[in-house]
């Protein structure tokens, strides 16, 4: 049975500060939320991230259907490059989840699995 005590916080990210800064710029997040501004890790920041992520990096499932291999990589660096390429192939559900998980961790949010 699941319980909150079984949650294990994850604190390290696969993404560097420069990758995160590139992402924040890419989603047009207001500059007062950038690393250099030292924003509070609060609901307002989280809401801004979620909103800008959804409007600029939408979910899509074309890769799994139209790629030659019919597979997607779950490697965080591969996902980062795919999503940041901006060619309309923004990420399958688990790709977006892994990507956003690592972004949140790199920004200092505590993420549990």
N, C-alpha and C positions, 0 to 999 in steps of 0.2 A: 504494500500500500504506500502511496506517495505521501510525503509530509514535508513541510518547509524545512525541517532540520536536515533533510537529505540533499538539499541544494548545495552545490559546491561553487562558490564564487570563482569566476575566471578573471584574472587581472592582466594577463599579458596579451598583446596583440601581435598579429603577423605583419602589421603595417607600420611603416616608419612615420615620423612626424611630417616629413615632406610629402609622403603619399596622402596622409590625412589632409594636409593643407591643400593639396591639389584637388582632392575630393570636395572639400568645403567650398572652394572657389568654383568648382564644376557645377555644384548644385545651387550656386548663387546664394549661399547662406550669408546673412548680414555679417559684416566684419566684426561686430562686437561679440560674436560667438567664436572667433578664431582663437587658436592657442595663445597668440601674443596678447590678447585682451584678457586672458585669465577669467573666462566666464564662470559663473556659478554653475555647478552641476545640479540643476534644478529642473522642475517640470517644464518651465518655459524654454529652456535650452533643448530638452528632449522633444518637446512639441515642435519646435522650429526644425530640428533635424528630421523628424518623421515627416513633416509636411513637405519640406524641400526634397527629401528623398523620394517620396511618392510622386511628386509632380515632375521631377527631372529624371528619375531612373525607374520607369515603370516595370512591372512584372511582364514577362513574356515567356512563352513556352515553345517558340519556333525552333530553337536549336535542337531540342531533343527529337523533333520530327523531321527536320530538313538537313541535318548534318549527315555526312557519310557514315559515321560511326554510331549515330543515334545514342550518344552518351554526352554527359556533361561532367566536367571536372569539379571536384569539391575542394581542390587546393586553393587556399586563400589568395595566393599571388596570381594564379591563373584567373580566378574570379575577378580580382581587382582589375587586371588588364582588360578583361572582356567588358566589364561594366564601364570602365573609364574610356574605352575606345569610342563610345558614343555613336555607334553605327546602327542603332535601332535594335540591337540584340542585347538587351539590358539584364537579363537574368531570369532563370527559372526560380521557382519558389525557394528551394533550398539554397541556391546560389545567393539570392538576395538576403536570406536569413544569415548565412555565414558571413557575407560581406558586411552587413550592418552590425552584426555581433562584434566583429573585429574593429570596425570604426568606433563603436561605443566604448570598447575597452581601451583603444588608443587615446580616446578623449578623456579617460579617467572615470567612466561610469563603471559600476560594479555589475557584471553580467553573470547570471547563473545559468547553468545548463539543466 
